[in-house]
Amino acid sequence: MNRWCRAGLRGAALLVVTYGCAVGGAFAAGPAAAGAAASAGRAPSGAPATAPQLAPHAGSPPNAPAAAAVSAAAHTDDDGRIRIQLVARDQVDISSEISAKIASMPFRDGDAFRAGQMLVSLDCSLYAAQLHKAQAEADAAAQLKRVDDRLSQLHSIGEIDVQQAEGRAKASAAEVAYMQATVRKCGIAAPFDGRVVKRSASAQQFAEPGKPLLTIVDTGHLELKMIVPSKWLAWLKPGHPLTVTVDEVGKSYPATVARIGARVDPVTQTVDVTAALSGHAPELLPGMSGWARFAGAAPAAPAAR
């Protein structure tokens, strides 16, 4: 055997002895050291390709990572609180029903207003003139009808003339009613107490029918939106009291459940719930969020048989 063969055999034997000592010492020290030693070198010929798998610890439950993920995704807090969001009962885009120039829009973004205040005033001088004309024509038609009625009593005109005069009087009265309704649309009053969310036009611009001028929100009637577990339906009913703590203001307010959703989500096993604040809180705004705590402890679910 030449010296090259003898050198190769000595190198292979040294590699086998080194790998065996490293793995054996690591397993004696602990599982983590064994894994590090197994990954440090290459297994010799005939040895298993991977290190043996260690049995799980007796105190570790199966599927522990999955259980932790489900717990983190739950809607309720550890102490039974529910995340809520404040929403406005009504949000309206104010637009004109007629074509006219905007005379005034006194409220800007963020301004508060009361129900009945004028939000938009239109320049309706043309419509007002048309109303005066219609009223004059209606007066003339009514006078003509009275004259024809008198002549009919004297048998001076025929019945057809009386009917035509009556028809003209009705048409004139209808035109007056139409123009009166049109003139009433020249001012847009606030339908509720609220605030301006967005102003999309300005005075002296031309308002087109259906094009939004203002976006307003009802701040006097705020509602609480939340998602609760469907198993709560066993005890949660409309009228159930709760207390909500709003993060932005750091205060707590009483509320009651107003409505419960019409269906349960089959995937998440949750249901939508709407609650209403018991009093008026002007400092609260739509979009704020917080936590709700229901009065009384929820009863435990019955054990499965």
Stockholm file with secondary structure:
# STOCKHOLM 1.0

chainA/1-305         MNRWCRAGLRGAALLVVTYGCAVGGAFAAGPAAAGAAASAGRAPSGAPATAPQLAPHAGSPPNAPAAAAVSAAAHTDDDGRIRIQLVARDQVDISSEISAKIASMPFRDGDAFRAGQMLVSLDCSLYAAQLHKAQAEADAAAQLKRVDDRLSQLHSIGEIDVQQAEGRAKASAAEVAYMQATVRKCGIAAPFDGRVVKRSASAQQFAEPGKPLLTIVDTGHLELKMIVPSKWLAWLKPGHPLTVTVDEVGKSYPATVARIGARVDPVTQTVDVTAALSGHAPELLPGMSGWARFAGAAPAAPAAR
#=GR chainA/1-305 SS CCHHHHHHHHHHHHHHHHHHHHHHHHHHHCHHHHHHHHHHSCCCTTSCSSCCCCCCCTTSCTTHHHHHHHHHTCSBCTTSCEEEEEEESCEEEEEBSSCEEEEECCCCTTCEECTTCEEEEEECHHHHHHHHHHHHHHHHHHHHHHHHHHHHHTTCSCHHHHHHHHHHHHHHHHHHHHHHHHHHTTEEECSSSEEEEEECCCTTSEECBTCEEEEEEECSSEEEEEEEEGGGGGTCCTTCEEEEEETTTTEEEEEEEEEECSSCBTTTTEEEEEEEESSCCTTCCTTCEEEEEESSCCCCCCCCC
#=GC SS_cons         CCHHHHHHHHHHHHHHHHHHHHHHHHHHHCHHHHHHHHHHSCCCTTSCSSCCCCCCCTTSCTTHHHHHHHHHTCSBCTTSCEEEEEEESCEEEEEBSSCEEEEECCCCTTCEECTTCEEEEEECHHHHHHHHHHHHHHHHHHHHHHHHHHHHHTTCSCHHHHHHHHHHHHHHHHHHHHHHHHHHTTEEECSSSEEEEEECCCTTSEECBTCEEEEEEECSSEEEEEEEEGGGGGTCCTTCEEEEEETTTTEEEEEEEEEECSSCBTTTTEEEEEEEESSCCTTCCTTCEEEEEESSCCCCCCCCC
//
